[in-house]
Amino acid sequence: MNWEVLQKGFKKEQITALENRFLVGNGYLGVRGALEEYTAEELPAVNLAGIFDQVGDAWREPINAPNGIYTYICVDGKTLLAQDGEMKEHEMRLDFRHGICHRKTVWKTERGEVTVTSERFADHENVHRIAMRYTVRADFHAEVELFTGIDGHMWEINGPHFDSLAGRCENGRLVMEGVTHEKGATVCVEETVRADFPKESKTEEADRRLMHHFSLVTEKDRDYTIEKAIVVFTSQDDDFSKAQADELLDSFEREGYEAAKRVQEASWEEIWKYGAVEIDGDEDAMKALNYSLYHLQSIAPRHAKSMSIPARGLSGQTYKGAVFWDTEMFILDYFLFTRPAVAHTLLRYRVDTLSGAIKKAKDYGLDGAFYAWESQEGGYDACSDYNVTDVFTGRPMRTFFKDKQIHISAAIVYGIMRYTKITGDDSLLKEGGLKTVIECAKFYYSLLLKRVAGTEYELHDVIGPDEYHERVNNNGYTNRMAKMTLQSAADILNNLDSYGKDAAESISALYPVKELAGKFADAAENLYIPEPGDDNVIEQFDGYRKLEDCSIDTVRSRLLHEKEYWGGAYGVATHTQVIKQADVVAMLNLYSDEYPPEVLKANWDYYEPRTEHGSSLSASMYAMLACKCGMPQKAYPFFIKSAKADLVEGGKEWAGLIYIGGTHPAAAGGAYMIAVEGFGGVSFAENGIRVNPRLPGDWSGMRFYVCSGGERYYVNISGEDVKVEKID
Ligand code: IFM
């Protein structure tokens, strides 16, 4: 397979999408695929994981570090900037086997051609470091001024996040240090430059920019190359000091870009050894899938013990750098199956942010743990009560995602229980997970309602995964996930001894075990789950089928503005059956074994034409259920849509007036689930893994590795033949 994404030519309107497509990252930082000369206007970013800042009442968001990539040239007095769009040739290339982004640009000047080539990577071995190489070549004796340094004018959506930003030169290296507004955290960027020409530079500081300035008169057709290392660290890093930063720069000065690149290539080869998926008969699908996995690997917090993945990865500040249910329901499986330690880190973050969830529940007058819909550090919910701006009035619109998407707590329980079941490792449960599950169950318990004349419990006033219909009663997905949570907690409480003496004692000290177990079991048994109707269709929520039944096109034709929000109080979809994303279908996908095939199919057929797929999460749930209905052909276009979410243009970039562009890790994780669990048919049972493939059209085989019960298996599907081999 060709592990390369190539983009030839330049269009201004593609700049932001390409920055996502060519992103390089290592879990600690993400570097948007911006050209070196881009300034804030083109949205470049070195986006940092897990460090946030808020300015005034604006949205709290993650920090973009001062941009140490910033480099440009002037030739014969003219500054050459790609964004001016006057290049003769331009191409970008991503080697996604090794996480290296390349560019080549040719300008035609009055005296001849000037070519810039560059490459860069976010170092996987030393996650604080970015390495780059930048080469200029002219086919004439050109007067070249080369500027490279640190740009303190970052792209910030709700900044400025640095109250102060000070630059200095330390033994020829540039250092820029910012102090964040909210917490006074420091973010430090240091860089060093090697050059293959006599390196005499002036250092210039102006207007929040700190630059080396090299003046060259180039020989015809000779390369002039600088190699640069940029190290980023913050006062929030537990285990990284200035001395270590200096050492990383020292070693780069000694050994150079090529040496660092060799290590980078070896690290990625290690990742792909068990992390890639091979497909026979469909090169395009295989490439798109592994490109998705590249993105997941680029944002995996391998360096941390307790950290999760934001909904837009490390591609910037959109979605406030917050963690959603995307992680547990869409992203988790890839790591669980290929690198369980990362799955543990993702879930550890939830266990460690339990206190934030307990506080949120309390703030709403509820019991237990109500996890943040948009979780930042400490479990702080970054979701605003006004998450959409009305395009007509410019006024903030009241949305209820934060208050009513109660299914978020169940997603955390789902993740923890799934981790425990598939790995066979109950350490997460013992180290805080038991309490987490119990607190989530307490949360749902405190929300249960029973009608005076009723026998079942109900959950009212919620928002399901389909966010267009707010404040509905008995959303099928939510109720089923709440039931799972209550049942999991009851099982835990009834089997406390199986977690060992210490865990049993600490839980018994906190809760009336027997009483709670009884309450949760009763609630789980008697919580109302909407049943299939005469036509086998399950109503998404009470009264859903009484809403206007019209096509998506009809709804779209009623828009008065292309960026108008479809949901909420007055949205065009609100009073119709048109939904944003998989909802009943998501529930049936998770609980397919509880329903006969005709119910699964009837709901797929009913809901698909009514689903706008306005979220990149939607396609994978439809594809998964299609596979379970024995319709891999129908699943295939949804698989391609998920796998290519960051590879092709056309993704949603706006919600009302809010920019929401960025990478789509949940779609990437969804693509993996479709390939391995949907088409590959992998599932996990008490006695090991099961493989029951349902390959689509052209696929004649698949090969991949999966972990289960502390073992790793090699799965080789070839036509009808399935081999599962345990790896030593
Ligand atoms: O979590 C999703 C949500 O379901 C739909 N809107 C986008 C969020 C982040 O991906």
Boltz pocket constraint, residues with backbone or C-beta under 6 A from the ligand:
constraints:
  - pocket:
      binder: B
      contacts: [[A, 311], [A, 319], [A, 324], [A, 325], [A, 326], [A, 465], [A, 467], [A, 615], [A, 617], [A, 666]]
      max_distance: 6.0
